[in-house]
Amino acid sequence: MDAALSPELEAYRAAARAFIAQHAPTYGRAARKGLSEAQDLALGRAWLALKAANGYACITLPREYGGGGGTDLEQILFVQEEAPHGFPTEYFAIGLGMPIPMLLRYGTEEQKQALVPPAIRGETIWCQIFSEPGGGSDVGAFRFKARRDGDDWILSGQKVWISWAQHSDYGVIVTRTDTTVAKHKGLTYFFVDLKAPGVTVRPIRQLHGRTDFNEIFFDEVRVPDSCRLGPVGEGFRLAVETLMIERYTAAADETGGGPPLEAFTALAKAATHRGRPAIEDGRVRGGIARAHAVQQALIAIHQKSLLDLAAGRTPGPEGSIHKYAGARERKRLAVLALDLLGPAGVAFDPAAGMKEDFAMSWMDVATLRIAGGSDEMLLNTVAEKILGLPQDYRPDKGVPFDQVPVG
Ligand SMILES: Cc1cc2nc3c(=O)[nH]c(=O)nc-3n(C[C@H](O)[C@H](O)[C@H](O)COP(=O)(O)OP(=O)(O)OC[C@H]3O[C@@H](n4cnc5c(N)ncnc54)[C@H](O)[C@@H]3O)c2cc1C
């Protein structure tokens, strides 16, 4: 039993496990094999609808909008049980994880009633439209423009790296509405209809052949002021609030989203190195020991987050350590696995999930070290929030955005 869990939570976990086991053959990894992306997405929508009907979709969101009305701990337990089965949840994870909670916090009652339940049932998809060609780490430096026109705003510019925008109906977006004030003060946050005239979504093909993200062009797109979330000029605050939800939800899988350590150990037992079983090689054994030690530390960090939640506290910046160390270790293990596989490692399966195929995991892990906060930004968080080191020198602090020198 988990140190942090009460008997009620253990009962919740057992019920969730039974529900998932019942439906894994229909919606899980094996059912997805050989499907086109459109078929896979349809399967994902059906799985989400089934979860919503049983109170397992968006467990922490209120029942009146289609959520489960449960706790953070219940949500974490459900995801822990669900993740190993490879259900088609990726298309919805960002939208339900960040934009929908933001709509619930800042939308009108009418917007929430109309837009949240269909998203929770998988009928609509939302994306998070923040990053720009000029950079994604420094939200305060965004240049994408919105200008007021009567009761509307006109949005123009380019955003990039937007996950699942090719399937999305709506997105939350950060725009610059005032260039004459300091950079953090001139931003405003909206939600936008991605089917509106003037919006062009172009998928970007990745190294492994998949297209998980997109660039989006807005050509004078008209957005009603009623789609503004939060006050004019408060977009930076809302963007940071959104990203804080992201950092926290990202930190749970001790493998960093890659194959489990047992898969590597099995590979090392089956492979040979200099005519001997690879598992006998010191470098391979050292790699296994190191990965085990790091994963145990990540599990401990996660346990601490669970204990914080159980005690009514918000988990701290240790999520940054979890993501940083998890992604680096996943990469190390994938490199070692590819060394053992030799030429066979090149013959990767593009339809395989990241938890099944070491070559896919290796190709994809580079993106994990950027998405949701790059390694360097996570180290900044550790330096400032955990070690108490001083912030970087910020020469643009307080300077009007249109007077910040650009190179
Ligand atoms: C798989 C994936 C999915 C994504 N999905 C989305 C999405 O759905 N929506 C969205 O808006 N964006 C998304 N992104 C974009 C992501 O948010 C950005 O890539 C990220 O914020 C970094 O921005 P950048 O790539 O522009 O790098 P930049 O911000 O230009 O940074 C370049 C380099 O400089 C380093 N750096 C920057 N500032 C500092 C600093 N202060 N101190 C030290 N080093 C620094 C960075 O670590 C990086 O190595 C996704 C990215 C990936 C890889």
The ligand as a Tripos MOL2 file, in Angstrom:
@<TRIPOS>MOLECULE
LIG
   53    58     1     0     0
SMALL
NO_CHARGES

@<TRIPOS>ATOM
      1 C1          6.7790   18.3490  -27.9390 C.3       1 LIG1
      2 C2          6.5300   19.8130  -27.7600 C.ar      1 LIG1
      3 C3          5.2360   20.2490  -27.5940 C.ar      1 LIG1
      4 C4          4.9890   21.6120  -27.4370 C.ar      1 LIG1
      5 N1          3.6950   22.0090  -27.3050 N.ar      1 LIG1
      6 C5          3.4360   23.3250  -27.1670 C.ar      1 LIG1
      7 C6          2.0920   23.7790  -27.0650 C.ar      1 LIG1
      8 O1          1.1340   22.9960  -27.0940 O.2       1 LIG1
      9 N2          1.8720   25.1080  -26.9500 N.ar      1 LIG1
     10 C7          2.8990   26.0080  -26.9230 C.ar      1 LIG1
     11 O2          2.6350   27.2020  -26.8030 O.2       1 LIG1
     12 N3          4.1920   25.6200  -27.0350 N.ar      1 LIG1
     13 C8          4.4800   24.3020  -27.1560 C.ar      1 LIG1
     14 N4          5.7660   23.8820  -27.2750 N.ar      1 LIG1
     15 C9          6.8310   24.8770  -27.3130 C.3       1 LIG1
     16 C10         7.5780   24.9780  -26.0040 C.3       1 LIG1
     17 O3          6.7570   25.5720  -25.0260 O.3       1 LIG1
     18 C11         8.8210   25.8350  -26.2860 C.3       1 LIG1
     19 O4          9.6320   25.1150  -27.1920 O.3       1 LIG1
     20 C12         9.5720   26.1170  -25.0160 C.3       1 LIG1
     21 O5          8.8440   27.0340  -24.2300 O.3       1 LIG1
     22 C13        10.9640   26.7250  -25.3110 C.3       1 LIG1
     23 O6         10.8360   27.7640  -26.1960 O.3       1 LIG1
     24 P1         11.7400   27.8210  -27.5090 P.3       1 LIG1
     25 O7         11.7800   26.4790  -28.1290 O.co2     1 LIG1
     26 O8         11.2410   28.9450  -28.3420 O.co2     1 LIG1
     27 O9         13.1960   28.1510  -26.9950 O.3       1 LIG1
     28 P2         13.7090   29.5610  -26.4830 P.3       1 LIG1
     29 O10        12.8000   30.1050  -25.4420 O.co2     1 LIG1
     30 O11        14.0010   30.4170  -27.6620 O.co2     1 LIG1
     31 O12        15.0670   29.1250  -25.7980 O.3       1 LIG1
     32 C14        16.2000   28.7050  -26.5920 C.3       1 LIG1
     33 C15        17.2380   28.0800  -25.6700 C.3       1 LIG1
     34 O13        17.6600   29.0460  -24.7030 O.3       1 LIG1
     35 C16        17.4640   28.5450  -23.3930 C.3       1 LIG1
     36 N5         17.0190   29.6390  -22.5200 N.ar      1 LIG1
     37 C17        16.0010   30.5160  -22.7760 C.ar      1 LIG1
     38 N6         15.8710   31.3760  -21.7520 N.ar      1 LIG1
     39 C18        16.8000   31.0380  -20.8210 C.ar      1 LIG1
     40 C19        17.1480   31.5470  -19.5320 C.ar      1 LIG1
     41 N7         16.4960   32.5780  -18.9810 N.pl3     1 LIG1
     42 N8         18.1530   30.9290  -18.8470 N.ar      1 LIG1
     43 C20        18.8170   29.8660  -19.3880 C.ar      1 LIG1
     44 N9         18.5410   29.3590  -20.6080 N.ar      1 LIG1
     45 C21        17.5490   29.9200  -21.3110 C.ar      1 LIG1
     46 C22        16.3870   27.4840  -23.5180 C.3       1 LIG1
     47 O14        16.4770   26.5130  -22.5020 O.3       1 LIG1
     48 C23        16.7040   26.8870  -24.8910 C.3       1 LIG1
     49 O15        17.7180   25.9200  -24.7590 O.3       1 LIG1
     50 C24         6.0530   22.5420  -27.4350 C.ar      1 LIG1
     51 C25         7.3710   22.0980  -27.5980 C.ar      1 LIG1
     52 C26         7.6160   20.7550  -27.7600 C.ar      1 LIG1
     53 C27         9.0330   20.3160  -27.9220 C.3       1 LIG1
@<TRIPOS>BOND
     1     1     2 1
     2     2     3 ar
     3     2    52 ar
     4     3     4 ar
     5     4     5 ar
     6     4    50 ar
     7     5     6 ar
     8     6     7 ar
     9     6    13 1
    10     7     8 2
    11     7     9 ar
    12     9    10 ar
    13    10    11 2
    14    10    12 ar
    15    12    13 ar
    16    13    14 ar
    17    14    15 1
    18    14    50 ar
    19    15    16 1
    20    16    17 1
    21    16    18 1
    22    18    19 1
    23    18    20 1
    24    20    21 1
    25    20    22 1
    26    22    23 1
    27    23    24 1
    28    24    25 2
    29    24    26 1
    30    24    27 1
    31    27    28 1
    32    28    29 2
    33    28    30 1
    34    28    31 1
    35    31    32 1
    36    32    33 1
    37    33    34 1
    38    33    48 1
    39    34    35 1
    40    35    36 1
    41    35    46 1
    42    36    37 ar
    43    36    45 ar
    44    37    38 ar
    45    38    39 ar
    46    39    40 ar
    47    39    45 ar
    48    40    41 1
    49    40    42 ar
    50    42    43 ar
    51    43    44 ar
    52    44    45 ar
    53    46    47 1
    54    46    48 1
    55    48    49 1
    56    50    51 ar
    57    51    52 ar
    58    52    53 1
@<TRIPOS>SUBSTRUCTURE
     1 LIG1         1 GROUP 0 **** ****
